[in-house]
Amino acid sequence: MQALKEYRSPLVFNPWRDYDPKCDISSDAPVIRAANLTRYLQLRQKAHYLFIAEGLGYQGGHFSGMAMTSERILLGLHPDIKPEAVLGEWDYRRTSNPESELLKSTQKQSGFNEPTATVMWNTLARHELSAFDTILWNIFPFHPHKKDDMLTNRTPTNEELDAGIEYAKMLLALVPTLKIVAIGQKSAGTLQRYGVECVACVPHPSMGGANRFKAAVAQLFTNGE
Protein backbone atom coordinates (compact mmCIF):
# COMPACT_ATOMS: atom_id res chain seq x y z
CA MET A 1 0.00 0.00 0.00
CA GLN A 2 2.83 2.37 0.81
CA ALA A 3 4.31 1.97 -2.67
CA LEU A 4 0.99 2.92 -4.23
CA LYS A 5 0.65 5.97 -2.00
CA GLU A 6 4.04 7.29 -3.07
CA TYR A 7 3.26 7.50 -6.80
CA ARG A 8 2.85 10.98 -8.26
CA SER A 9 2.69 12.13 -11.88
CA PRO A 10 1.10 14.96 -13.93
CA LEU A 11 -2.48 14.37 -15.13
CA VAL A 12 -2.81 11.43 -12.75
CA PHE A 13 -4.99 11.25 -9.64
CA ASN A 14 -3.68 8.89 -6.96
CA PRO A 15 -6.82 8.05 -4.94
CA TRP A 16 -4.82 6.80 -1.94
CA ARG A 17 -2.71 9.94 -1.49
CA ASP A 18 -4.39 12.80 -3.38
CA TYR A 19 -7.10 15.07 -2.01
CA ASP A 20 -9.23 17.04 -4.47
CA PRO A 21 -10.90 19.93 -2.60
CA LYS A 22 -13.37 20.45 -5.46
CA CYS A 23 -14.83 16.93 -5.41
CA ASP A 24 -13.67 15.09 -2.28
CA ILE A 25 -15.87 15.14 0.79
CA SER A 26 -12.97 15.98 3.12
CA SER A 27 -9.22 15.64 3.52
CA ASP A 28 -9.93 12.16 4.95
CA ALA A 29 -10.99 10.94 1.48
CA PRO A 30 -7.63 9.37 0.52
CA VAL A 31 -7.44 7.70 3.94
CA ILE A 32 -10.89 6.16 3.40
CA ARG A 33 -9.93 4.93 -0.07
CA ALA A 34 -6.64 3.46 1.18
CA ALA A 35 -8.49 1.61 3.94
CA ASN A 36 -10.96 0.28 1.34
CA LEU A 37 -8.21 -1.14 -0.85
CA THR A 38 -6.32 -2.63 2.09
CA ARG A 39 -9.49 -4.38 3.26
CA TYR A 40 -10.29 -5.49 -0.31
CA LEU A 41 -6.93 -7.22 -0.71
CA GLN A 42 -6.94 -8.72 2.78
CA LEU A 43 -10.22 -10.48 2.00
CA ARG A 44 -8.75 -11.92 -1.20
CA GLN A 45 -5.43 -13.36 -0.06
CA LYS A 46 -6.47 -16.77 -1.43
CA ALA A 47 -8.13 -15.53 -4.63
CA HIS A 48 -7.74 -17.57 -7.82
CA TYR A 49 -8.60 -15.03 -10.53
CA LEU A 50 -7.17 -11.63 -11.42
CA PHE A 51 -9.12 -9.56 -13.96
CA ILE A 52 -6.80 -6.76 -14.99
CA ALA A 53 -7.81 -3.78 -17.16
CA GLU A 54 -6.01 -0.53 -18.07
CA GLY A 55 -6.54 2.33 -15.60
CA LEU A 56 -8.88 3.58 -12.89
CA GLY A 57 -11.93 5.56 -14.02
CA TYR A 58 -13.33 8.72 -12.46
CA GLN A 59 -16.70 7.04 -11.94
CA GLY A 60 -15.15 4.00 -10.28
CA GLY A 61 -11.83 3.64 -8.48
CA HIS A 62 -11.20 7.38 -8.30
CA PHE A 63 -13.73 7.58 -5.45
CA SER A 64 -13.97 3.96 -4.24
CA GLY A 65 -10.24 3.24 -4.22
CA MET A 66 -10.80 -0.10 -5.97
CA ALA A 67 -10.65 -1.05 -9.65
CA MET A 68 -13.94 -1.46 -11.52
CA THR A 69 -15.90 -0.79 -8.33
CA SER A 70 -18.14 2.22 -7.99
CA GLU A 71 -18.97 4.33 -4.98
CA ARG A 72 -22.68 3.66 -5.49
CA ILE A 73 -22.08 -0.05 -4.88
CA LEU A 74 -20.30 0.72 -1.60
CA LEU A 75 -23.15 2.98 -0.45
CA GLY A 76 -25.68 0.17 -0.94
CA LEU A 77 -27.52 2.13 -3.62
CA HIS A 78 -26.84 -0.15 -6.59
CA PRO A 79 -29.89 -2.23 -7.61
CA ASP A 80 -27.94 -5.45 -8.28
CA ILE A 81 -24.72 -5.44 -6.26
CA LYS A 82 -24.48 -5.41 -2.47
CA PRO A 83 -21.58 -3.69 -0.71
CA GLU A 84 -20.91 -6.81 1.37
CA ALA A 85 -19.74 -8.54 -1.82
CA VAL A 86 -16.90 -6.02 -1.96
CA LEU A 87 -15.68 -5.56 1.61
CA GLY A 88 -17.91 -7.72 3.81
CA GLU A 89 -18.86 -6.12 7.13
CA TRP A 90 -17.24 -2.70 6.84
CA ASP A 91 -17.55 0.99 7.60
CA TYR A 92 -18.77 2.04 4.15
CA ARG A 93 -18.29 5.76 3.55
CA ARG A 94 -18.48 7.94 0.47
CA THR A 95 -15.54 10.09 -0.59
CA SER A 96 -17.20 12.28 -3.23
CA ASN A 97 -18.66 15.53 -1.95
CA PRO A 98 -22.46 15.67 -2.37
CA GLU A 99 -22.23 19.47 -2.11
CA SER A 100 -19.80 19.83 -5.02
CA GLU A 101 -21.21 21.85 -7.88
CA LEU A 102 -19.20 19.65 -10.28
CA LEU A 103 -21.36 16.62 -9.51
CA LYS A 104 -24.59 15.85 -11.31
CA SER A 105 -27.78 15.56 -9.26
CA THR A 106 -27.79 11.75 -9.21
CA GLN A 107 -24.10 11.74 -8.23
CA LYS A 108 -24.81 14.13 -5.37
CA GLN A 109 -27.64 11.95 -4.14
CA SER A 110 -26.23 8.45 -4.66
CA GLY A 111 -22.53 8.74 -5.40
CA PHE A 112 -20.74 7.88 -8.63
CA ASN A 113 -21.78 4.89 -10.72
CA GLU A 114 -19.49 3.25 -13.30
CA PRO A 115 -21.02 1.17 -16.13
CA THR A 116 -17.88 -0.99 -16.33
CA ALA A 117 -18.19 -1.79 -12.64
CA THR A 118 -21.81 -2.86 -13.08
CA VAL A 119 -20.98 -5.16 -16.01
CA MET A 120 -17.96 -6.61 -14.19
CA TRP A 121 -19.67 -7.43 -10.90
CA ASN A 122 -22.85 -8.74 -12.56
CA THR A 123 -20.74 -11.00 -14.78
CA LEU A 124 -18.89 -12.44 -11.80
CA ALA A 125 -22.21 -13.16 -10.09
CA ARG A 126 -23.65 -14.72 -13.24
CA HIS A 127 -20.82 -17.27 -13.32
CA GLU A 128 -21.14 -17.91 -9.57
CA LEU A 129 -17.62 -16.72 -8.85
CA SER A 130 -17.14 -15.90 -5.20
CA ALA A 131 -16.50 -12.18 -4.88
CA PHE A 132 -13.59 -12.95 -2.55
CA ASP A 133 -12.08 -15.40 -5.06
CA THR A 134 -11.54 -12.66 -7.63
CA ILE A 135 -9.33 -9.56 -7.65
CA LEU A 136 -10.07 -6.66 -9.98
CA TRP A 137 -7.06 -4.53 -10.89
CA ASN A 138 -5.55 -2.27 -13.56
CA ILE A 139 -2.16 -2.33 -15.26
CA PHE A 140 -1.96 1.37 -14.38
CA PRO A 141 -3.64 1.33 -10.96
CA PHE A 142 -4.16 5.10 -10.79
CA HIS A 143 -6.64 7.45 -12.50
CA PRO A 144 -5.29 9.14 -15.66
CA HIS A 145 -7.36 12.20 -16.55
CA LYS A 146 -7.41 14.96 -19.13
CA LYS A 147 -5.88 18.38 -18.54
CA ASP A 148 -7.88 20.71 -16.29
CA ASP A 149 -10.70 18.20 -15.76
CA MET A 150 -10.40 15.62 -13.00
CA LEU A 151 -13.78 14.09 -13.88
CA THR A 152 -12.58 12.62 -17.18
CA ASN A 153 -10.75 9.50 -18.29
CA ARG A 154 -7.88 9.15 -20.70
CA THR A 155 -5.98 6.13 -21.97
CA PRO A 156 -2.77 5.51 -19.99
CA THR A 157 0.40 6.26 -21.92
CA ASN A 158 2.91 3.54 -22.67
CA GLU A 159 5.18 5.05 -20.02
CA GLU A 160 2.38 4.87 -17.45
CA LEU A 161 1.62 1.27 -18.36
CA ASP A 162 5.31 0.44 -17.99
CA ALA A 163 5.32 2.06 -14.54
CA GLY A 164 2.10 0.33 -13.54
CA ILE A 165 3.28 -3.18 -14.32
CA GLU A 166 5.56 -3.02 -11.29
CA TYR A 167 2.52 -2.80 -8.99
CA ALA A 168 0.88 -5.71 -10.79
CA LYS A 169 4.02 -7.75 -10.14
CA MET A 170 3.85 -6.85 -6.44
CA LEU A 171 0.25 -8.06 -6.36
CA LEU A 172 1.16 -11.32 -8.10
CA ALA A 173 3.94 -11.88 -5.58
CA LEU A 174 1.42 -11.48 -2.75
CA VAL A 175 -1.11 -13.86 -4.34
CA PRO A 176 0.91 -16.25 -6.56
CA THR A 177 -2.03 -18.59 -7.24
CA LEU A 178 -3.84 -16.09 -9.49
CA LYS A 179 -4.99 -16.96 -13.00
CA ILE A 180 -4.80 -13.75 -15.00
CA VAL A 181 -7.49 -12.54 -17.39
CA ALA A 182 -6.49 -9.43 -19.34
CA ILE A 183 -9.28 -6.96 -20.12
CA GLY A 184 -8.53 -5.09 -23.33
CA GLN A 185 -5.58 -5.10 -25.70
CA LYS A 186 -3.58 -2.47 -23.80
CA SER A 187 -3.60 -4.68 -20.74
CA ALA A 188 -2.84 -7.85 -22.68
CA GLY A 189 -0.02 -6.25 -24.65
CA THR A 190 1.66 -4.83 -21.57
CA LEU A 191 1.47 -8.12 -19.71
CA GLN A 192 2.87 -9.95 -22.73
CA ARG A 193 5.80 -7.51 -23.03
CA TYR A 194 6.76 -8.24 -19.46
CA GLY A 195 6.34 -12.00 -19.73
CA VAL A 196 3.28 -12.23 -17.50
CA GLU A 197 1.18 -15.20 -18.61
CA CYS A 198 -2.58 -14.79 -19.07
CA VAL A 199 -5.17 -17.53 -19.42
CA ALA A 200 -7.22 -15.26 -21.69
CA CYS A 201 -7.75 -11.75 -23.05
CA VAL A 202 -11.35 -10.50 -23.14
CA PRO A 203 -12.75 -7.28 -24.66
CA HIS A 204 -13.15 -4.27 -22.40
CA PRO A 205 -16.83 -3.77 -21.48
CA SER A 206 -16.74 0.00 -22.04
CA MET A 207 -17.57 1.85 -25.26
CA GLY A 208 -20.26 -0.61 -26.35
CA GLY A 209 -18.20 -3.71 -25.59
CA ALA A 210 -20.34 -5.10 -22.76
CA ASN A 211 -21.93 -7.93 -24.76
CA ARG A 212 -18.60 -9.00 -26.25
CA PHE A 213 -17.06 -8.95 -22.76
CA LYS A 214 -19.86 -11.09 -21.33
CA ALA A 215 -19.62 -13.59 -24.19
CA ALA A 216 -15.83 -13.87 -23.84
CA VAL A 217 -16.01 -14.47 -20.08
CA ALA A 218 -18.75 -17.07 -20.62
CA GLN A 219 -16.55 -18.85 -23.14
CA LEU A 220 -13.62 -18.69 -20.74
CA PHE A 221 -15.46 -20.53 -18.02
CA THR A 222 -17.15 -22.90 -20.45
CA ASN A 223 -13.62 -23.99 -21.38
CA GLY A 224 -12.96 -24.75 -17.74
CA GLU A 225 -10.43 -22.05 -16.90
N, C-alpha and C positions, 0 to 999 in steps of 0.2 A: 504493500500500500504506500509506503514511504517513497518508493521509486516513482510511482504514478504521480504523487503529490508534487514532486520536484520538477516535473516537466513544464516548460514554458516556451511559447513560440508565437510569433505574430499571426493574427487571424485564426487563433485557436483558443477555445475556451476549455480550460481544465476544470471539470465540475467538482473535483475534490480539493482544489486549492483556491480557485478564483471566485470572487464575489462580485456580482453585477448589481450595483445599487439601483439600476433602472428596472430590473425584472425579478431579482431575488427578494424573498420575503424578509430576510435579515442577514446580518453578517455570519449567522450560524449556518446558513445554507450549505456551504461546502462541507462543514462538519457533519451535517445530516446526511449528505450524499456519500461521504466517505464511510460513515457508519453503515449505510445501506449496502454498499458494495462489500465491505468486510463481512457483514452478516450473510450476504448472498453467497460468497465463496466458502464461508465456513460450513454452510448447510450442504455444500456440494463437493466435499472433499473426496467422495467416492463416486463421483459422476462418471458416466461412460461415454457421453456424447458432448462434443464441442461444436456448436454452430457458430461460425465466425464470418462476419460481414466486413464492411469497409471502415466506416467511421460513425461516431455517435451523431444522432440527429437532435435538432433543437426541440422537437416535440417529444423526444424520448429520453435518452440518457443524460442530456444536458441538465434536466431537472430531477430525474430519478436517481442518477448516478450509476445506472446499470444499462447495458446494451439492450436495445430492442425491447425496452420496458418503459411504459409511460407512467407519468405521475397519476393519471386518472385511475389506472389499475391499483396503484398503491393506496389511493384514497377510498377504495371500495365503491367507486362510481362507474365502473365499467360493467356493461350488461352481461358479459360472458365470463370474465376472468376475475377471480377472487384474489385479494392481496395475499392471503395465506399461502397461495401457490408460489409466491415469490420469496417471502421472508418468514413464513410461519407466524407464530405469535410474536408481534413486534410493535414498537412504537412508531406507527406510520404517520409521517408528517409531510406536508407539502413544502416545497422550497420556492415555487413561483409566488410572486406577490399578487394577490387578488385585487390590490388597489392600483396596480400599474396601468397606466393609460396605454401601454404598448400591447396589452393583452386584449383579445377579443372577449365578448361577453360570456361565451361558453367556457373559455379558458379561465376567466375570473371566477366563475361559479364552480367549475368542476376540475380545474387543473388541465394540463396539456394532455392531448391524446394523439398517439402516433399510429397511423394505419399499419406500418410495418410491424409494430409491436402486437397489434390485434391479430394480424395474419399469423405471426410466429407462434404466439401462445395458443391460439385456437388450433393450429396445426399439430402442435405437440399433444394437446388434449385429444385430438381426433385419433391419433395413433397410440393413445394410452401410454405415452411416455411419462414417467414420473417427473414432476417439475424439478425435483432435487437430483435427478439422474442426468440432467442436461445443463450445460453452461452456455450462455449466450455471450458473445464477445465480438470485438472488432479488431482487425489488423491494426488500425490506428485508433486506439481506445479513447481518444479525446474528440471534442466537437469542432471540426473545421467549419468556419463561417465566412461569409462574404464581407468585404470591407464596409465598415460603418453600419453594419446590421447584424446584431448578435442572433436575431431570430430568423436565420437563414441557414441553409446547408450548402456546402460545396464539396466536390470530390477531393479526397486527400491527394496531395501531390506524391510523386514517386519518392521524394525525399522523406515525406511524412510516413509513407508506408514502410520505408526502410527503417525509420526510427521505431515505428510501432511494432515491428516484428520482434524486437527484443523483449517487449512486455508479453507477447504471446508465448515466447520461449520460456519466460519465467513461469507463466501459468501452466504450461505443459510439464515443467519440472515439478511443480507442486502436485499436479494430478496426472501422472504418467500413463494412466489407463485409458485416456480419452481417445475415442475415435473422432476424427475431424471431418466435418462437413463444411466445405467452403461455400459461402453465399455470394455469388457474383464473380465475374472474371477478374476484377482487381484483386480480390481476396485470393482466389485460386492461383493467379499468376505470381503474386508475392510469396505465397507459401511454397510454390514450386521452385522459385528462384533460390530460396533458402533451404531447400531440401526437406521441407516438412511434408510428410505423406498425408494425403487426404483419402478417405474412402469414397468421396463423391464431391462434385461441384454442382450446385443447384442454382437456378436463376434467382436474382434478387426480387423480393415481392413488391418493391416499389415501382412507380412509373408504369402501372398496368401489368406488372408481372406476377400478380398474386396467383392466378390460376396455374401458370407455368410452374411457379414455386411449389404449390400444393401437389401438383401432379408428379413433380420430380421427387419430392419427399416421400410420396406414396410409393413410387417405384423403388426408392431406396430401401424402404422397409419391407416391401414385397420380396425383394431380393435377399432379405435376411441379414442386412447389415446391422 
